[in-house]
Amino acid sequence: MRYKVLLIVFLLLCGYSFSYWEWTPKTGKWINPKYAVKDTPKEQFEWAEQLRKEGEINKAINEYEKLLKHYPDSDYAAPSCFALGELYKSIGENKKAFDYYQKIVDRYPSSPLLLDAIKRQSDIANEELKKGSGWLFFKERKVERGEMLATVIENNPYTEDAYKQAIKLGKFYLDNKQYQKAKDVFSDIIMRYTNPSVLEEAQFYLIKTEFLSVPEVSTDIKQYEGVKKRIDTFLAIYKDSKYRDEVIKIKNKILESEAKRYFEIASFYERSGKLDSAKYYYKILVENYPETSYGKDASKKLRSNN
């Protein structure tokens, strides 16, 4: 009886297993249709296209991917990558779509689909940047979204609107407090482009980035030296800049921060009874930071002590 049960189980398992396999006299092998590939890349591509037209998205994706696996060097490889990008985009899988377009850039750069693929990447990257920043918008996801646009710019850096994309990328990093990445982007724009308006905008955002990258609690006054020099150069070159007022505000904030530090030192010496040292720092404030609130307070201190 036990052997009969085992035989029945064995037959059931065999039936279950072989229902996924077919014998092909042509190859003399058992083949699982799920993994089978057509005899030529053209046939495989046409089969995938047929499934796509019939709305069988998942099956079509599987067939295009099989083509890439078995016929990676065929003329149908790049069109398959493009089709996969379109399909994944249609179901909201932007990252996968982006990566399949990138395969065209990396593996099939001579394909006539190259520029269309980059355009699709640009659309995806900009769509991703516009998405909200709710509690699910993790830091890693922010970085990924920025890297998409960075890849687009790298793929085609000399398009007419490449600098606009670069400015947008730099501002994205700036808004997300990725200051070093923002600095790198704006510095690259300054090195790469010669258009005066582009340089002006990049210089402004570089100043803003360098200023914001200095921690508010920093006590190192020297960290602002480079920013002040960049500001003075900007104000000398772009006298009528639309960013002029904001750059002056940044400079005033820097002066106020520096003055605060000197005032704290002077106050410390004053409380310690070291009045000569206190006067020394109050004089620095009066001479170098006369328009700041701390400079004005220092002036009052000196008058009251005379």
C-alpha positions in Angstrom: 0.0 0.0 0.0 2.8 2.3 0.9 4.5 1.7 -2.5 1.3 2.5 -4.3 1.0 5.9 -2.5 4.6 6.7 -3.3 4.0 5.8 -7.0 0.9 8.0 -7.2 2.9 10.9 -5.6 5.7 10.3 -8.0 3.4 10.3 -11.1 1.7 13.5 -9.9 5.0 15.2 -9.4 6.2 14.1 -12.9 3.0 15.4 -14.4 3.3 18.7 -12.6 6.9 19.0 -13.6 6.6 18.0 -17.3 3.6 20.3 -17.8 6.2 23.1 -18.0 8.4 21.4 -20.5 8.0 20.4 -24.1 10.0 18.0 -26.3 11.4 19.6 -29.4 12.5 17.2 -32.1 14.5 19.9 -33.8 16.9 20.2 -30.9 16.3 16.8 -29.4 15.8 18.5 -26.0 13.2 19.2 -23.4 12.6 22.9 -23.4 10.7 25.1 -20.9 8.7 27.5 -23.0 9.1 30.2 -20.3 12.8 30.3 -21.0 12.8 29.4 -24.7 14.1 31.9 -27.2 13.2 32.2 -31.0 15.7 31.0 -33.5 16.7 34.5 -34.7 16.8 37.9 -33.0 14.3 39.2 -35.6 11.8 36.5 -34.7 12.4 37.1 -31.0 11.9 40.9 -31.3 8.7 40.5 -33.4 7.3 38.1 -30.8 8.0 40.6 -28.0 6.5 43.4 -30.1 3.3 41.3 -30.7 2.9 40.7 -27.0 3.4 44.4 -26.4 0.7 45.4 -28.9 -1.6 42.9 -27.3 -1.1 44.6 -23.9 0.8 41.6 -22.4 3.3 43.9 -20.7 4.9 41.4 -18.3 5.2 38.8 -21.0 6.6 41.4 -23.5 9.2 42.5 -20.9 10.3 38.9 -20.4 10.7 38.4 -24.2 12.7 41.6 -24.7 14.9 40.7 -21.8 15.5 37.2 -23.3 16.5 38.9 -26.6 19.1 41.0 -24.7 20.4 37.9 -23.0 20.7 35.6 -26.0 21.3 38.2 -28.8 23.1 41.1 -27.1 25.0 42.1 -30.2 22.2 42.0 -32.7 20.6 45.0 -34.4 17.5 44.4 -32.3 19.3 44.8 -28.9 19.1 48.6 -28.8 15.4 48.7 -29.9 14.7 46.1 -27.2 16.4 48.3 -24.5 14.3 51.2 -25.7 11.1 49.2 -25.7 11.9 48.0 -22.1 12.4 51.6 -21.1 9.0 52.5 -22.5 7.3 49.6 -20.9 8.8 50.1 -17.4 8.0 53.9 -17.7 4.4 53.0 -18.5 4.0 51.0 -15.3 5.7 53.7 -13.1 9.1 51.9 -12.8 11.1 55.0 -13.6 14.5 53.8 -12.3 14.3 50.6 -14.3 13.2 52.6 -17.4 16.1 55.0 -16.9 18.6 52.2 -16.6 17.4 50.5 -19.8 17.8 53.8 -21.7 21.3 54.1 -20.2 22.2 50.7 -21.7 21.7 52.2 -25.1 24.2 55.0 -24.1 26.7 52.6 -22.7 26.4 49.6 -25.0 24.9 50.8 -28.2 26.1 54.5 -28.7 25.9 54.2 -32.5 22.2 53.4 -32.4 19.9 55.9 -34.0 17.8 55.7 -30.8 20.6 57.3 -28.7 19.3 60.8 -28.6 15.7 59.7 -28.1 16.9 57.6 -25.2 18.7 60.5 -23.6 15.6 62.7 -24.1 13.5 60.1 -22.3 16.1 60.0 -19.5 15.9 63.8 -19.2 12.1 63.6 -18.9 12.3 61.0 -16.2 15.1 62.8 -14.3 13.1 66.1 -14.3 9.9 64.2 -13.3 11.7 62.7 -10.3 13.1 66.1 -9.2 9.6 67.5 -9.1 8.3 64.8 -6.7 7.4 65.7 -3.2 9.6 65.5 -0.1 7.3 63.7 2.4 8.5 61.5 5.1 9.1 58.6 2.7 11.4 60.8 0.6 14.6 59.3 2.2 18.0 60.8 1.8 19.1 57.8 -0.5 16.2 58.5 -2.8 17.1 62.2 -3.0 20.6 61.3 -4.0 19.3 58.8 -6.6 17.1 61.5 -8.2 19.9 63.9 -8.4 22.2 61.3 -9.9 19.7 60.7 -12.7 20.0 64.3 -13.9 23.7 64.2 -13.4 23.9 61.2 -15.7 21.8 63.0 -18.3 24.1 65.9 -18.3 27.1 63.6 -18.6 25.6 61.7 -21.5 25.0 64.8 -23.6 26.9 67.9 -22.1 26.8 70.1 -25.1 23.1 70.4 -25.9 21.6 73.8 -26.0 19.9 73.6 -22.6 22.6 71.5 -20.9 23.6 74.5 -18.7 20.0 74.9 -17.6 19.9 71.2 -16.6 23.2 71.7 -14.7 21.9 74.8 -12.9 18.8 72.8 -11.9 21.0 70.0 -10.6 23.1 72.3 -8.6 20.1 73.9 -7.0 18.6 70.5 -6.2 21.8 69.6 -4.3 21.8 73.0 -2.6 18.2 72.6 -1.5 18.9 69.2 -0.1 22.1 70.5 1.7 24.4 68.4 -0.3 26.8 71.3 -0.4 29.9 69.6 -1.8 27.9 68.2 -4.8 26.4 71.6 -5.4 29.8 73.2 -5.3 31.2 70.7 -7.8 28.3 71.3 -10.2 28.5 75.1 -10.1 32.3 75.1 -10.3 32.0 72.8 -13.4 29.6 75.2 -15.0 32.0 78.1 -14.5 34.8 76.1 -16.0 32.8 74.7 -18.9 30.7 77.6 -20.2 31.5 81.1 -21.5 28.1 82.7 -21.7 28.1 85.7 -19.3 24.6 85.2 -18.0 25.3 81.5 -17.3 28.6 82.4 -15.5 26.8 85.1 -13.5 24.1 82.7 -12.3 26.6 79.9 -11.5 28.8 82.4 -9.6 25.9 83.5 -7.5 24.8 80.0 -6.6 28.4 79.1 -5.8 28.6 82.0 -3.4 25.3 81.0 -1.8 26.4 77.3 -1.5 29.8 78.2 0.1 28.1 80.5 2.6 25.4 78.0 3.6 28.0 75.2 3.9 29.7 77.0 6.8 28.0 75.7 10.0 26.1 78.4 11.9 27.8 77.3 15.1 31.3 77.5 13.6 33.8 79.7 15.5 36.4 79.6 12.7 36.2 83.0 11.1 38.7 82.0 8.4 36.0 79.8 6.8 34.4 82.9 5.4 37.5 84.4 3.8 37.1 82.6 0.5 33.4 83.5 0.3 34.1 87.2 0.9 36.7 87.3 -1.8 34.3 85.6 -4.2 31.6 88.1 -3.2 33.9 91.1 -3.8 34.8 89.8 -7.2 31.2 89.2 -8.1 30.1 92.7 -7.0 32.9 94.3 -9.0 32.2 92.4 -12.2 28.4 92.2 -12.1 27.5 95.7 -11.0 23.9 95.5 -12.4 23.3 91.9 -11.5 19.8 90.9 -10.5 21.5 88.9 -7.7 23.4 91.9 -6.4 21.1 92.7 -3.5 21.0 89.0 -2.3 24.8 88.8 -2.6 25.2 92.0 -0.5 22.8 90.4 2.1 25.0 87.3 2.3 28.1 89.5 2.7 26.4 91.4 5.6 25.4 88.1 7.3 29.1 87.0 7.0 30.3 90.3 8.5 27.7 90.0 11.3 28.9 86.5 12.1 32.5 87.5 12.1 31.7 90.5 14.3 29.8 88.4 16.7 32.8 86.2 17.2 35.1 89.2 17.9 32.5 90.7 20.3 32.4 87.5 22.2 36.2 87.5 22.6 36.2 91.1 23.7 33.4 90.5 26.2 35.3 87.5 27.6 38.3 89.7 28.3 36.2 92.4 29.7 34.6 90.0 32.2 38.0 88.7 33.1 39.2 92.2 33.9 41.7 92.2 31.0 40.5 95.6 29.8 43.4 96.3 27.4 42.8 93.0 25.5 39.1 93.8 25.5 39.7 97.3 24.0 41.9 95.7 21.3 39.1 93.5 20.0 36.5 96.3 20.4 38.7 98.5 18.2 38.9 95.7 15.6 35.1 95.7 15.5 34.9 99.5 15.2 37.4 99.7 12.4 36.4 96.6 10.4 32.8 96.0 11.2 31.3 99.5 11.8 27.9 98.8 10.2 27.2 95.6 12.1 25.2 95.6 15.3 28.3 94.4 17.2 30.5 97.1 15.7 28.0 99.7 16.9 27.9 98.1 20.4 31.7 98.1 20.5 31.8 101.8 19.6 29.5 102.5 22.6 31.8 100.3 24.8 34.9 102.2 23.9 33.2 105.6 24.4 31.9 104.6 27.9 35.4 103.4 28.9 37.2 106.6 27.9 
